Amino acid sequence: MTDPTVTFFDAWQCTEPEQRLEKIDQSVTDKIKYDDPRTPQTINGKTALNEYVGMFSANAPGWSAKVVGCDTIAGMTRATVAFGGKGPDGKDMIQHGQYFIETEDELISRMVGFAGTGLNLEK
């Protein structure tokens, strides 16, 4: 089976709702719960999650979301994701996010994302 976390973030660059929903269907449970810094409340279910993820491709055309690190301990997965594309100035840019993921029957059931990686390397 393909890693559901990789499949889920592959959906972020799908501009067609049906294609995006297909990837979401392959990676999350029907009762998915999703939170990140841009969600004012928990997103529940595949339909709402598909709409939310669709805002990424609509608001950041040409950008991608790629899992660049992933590990699992005691049933909890931590994934680092690079969101990248052309910035407003036309230059390539990357922003990282870190996600904590619970699964059920090899599909994502709960995901909580944070901006950045929690490391402040600039001093």
Secondary structure as UniProt FT lines:
FT   HELIX           4..10
FT   HELIX           11..13
FT   HELIX           17..27
FT   STRAND          28..35
FT   TURN            37..38
FT   STRAND          43..44
FT   HELIX           46..59
FT   TURN            61..62
FT   STRAND          64..73
FT   TURN            74..75
FT   STRAND          76..86
FT   TURN            88..89
FT   STRAND          92..104
FT   TURN            105..106
FT   STRAND          107..115
//
